[in-house]
């Protein structure tokens, strides 16, 4: 007295199901009351990692979002939000989405990845990741044009270098504890004559 229908194609939401019996022999037709079948979305979990944390200013950093579920691999896209500013959606590939940047200023930055609900998969958001960007380390050397020198003019040359690019800005020379006016770097060097 039973008939079974199996399906795995129902989309998330509510569906109305009715069973109708077709008359056969001495048995008349009949129709069941409507049954409401509720199909839930599949929960997803979002993880977010940084390729380099802390990083230095100007260094490339890749943020990787990974979306998983207990039933199948989610498709769709992820939005990366840095310091409250959302970027363009990035398509998932194999459950992963990446965002690359080398423009983060020195300091701390908050990064969040958000998965947009797609098909039967529910939306999810990663925990906040704090990306620390350090100043680029520099090295300063100082040489004298003549040491020892006779009474009279002498030049002091400061050279500022780093492993990434050429520093700008200025150098302050201190002579016997007295700070002199800043001198702007030119080609990584500042010269003070006295």
Order of alpha helices (4+ residues) and beta strands (2+ residues): beta-beta-beta-beta-beta-beta-beta-beta-beta-beta-beta-beta-beta-beta-beta-beta-beta-beta-beta-beta-beta
